[in-house]
Amino acid sequence: MDFKLLGVIVFAMGMMIFVFGKQFILIRAYFGDRSMFAQMFWGTVVAGVGLLILYATGTFE
């Protein structure tokens, strides 16, 4: 698997958790119906990992 594609997928998942966490029931079930701030935190963390993968593969050069 191409690591750039992996980075895009991880980043997109993080942004979906950050933006739509309260609206998608599967995301709420996965994170245990936590507060909005916890979902925003984990969305930011996951999106950050995706950005690190993209940066490590040289996408932004």
N, C-alpha and C positions, 0 to 999 in steps of 0.2 A: 504494500500500500504506500502510496506517495504521502510523505509527511506534510506537504502543503495542503493536501486534501484533508488529512486528519486535523490539521490546525484550523481549517475553515469549519469543519464539522463541530469541533469542540467549542470554538468561539461562538458559533451559531447556537449551540445548545445552551451555553452560558447566557447569551443575550435573551433567549426564550425564557429561561428561568428568571432572569432579572425583570423582564418586561411583563411576561404573562403568567408569572408564578401563582397569582391569586385566582386566575381564571381557569386554568387547566387542572382538572381534578386529578389526573395521573401524576402531575408534578407535586401537587399538594399531598397526595397519598405517599409518594416516594419520600418526601421530606418530613412526613409525620405531622402535617397541618400546623407548621410553625408560624411564627409571626411574619409579617411582611418584611421586616428588617432582616430576619434570618434568611429569607429567600433572596433578598437583594444582595446580601453578603455572599451567599454561595453562588449566585449568578455572576457576581463580579469576580470571584475566585476562579470559577470555571472559564469565564471569558478571558481572564488574564492568562491562564494556562494555554488557552488556544492562541493568544497573541504571542506568548513566549515560543510556542512551537513554530509559528509563522516567522518570527524574528530569527530563530535558530536555523531555519531552512533558507534564509537569505531572501525572503519575499520582499522586504522593504528596501533593498539595496538598489 
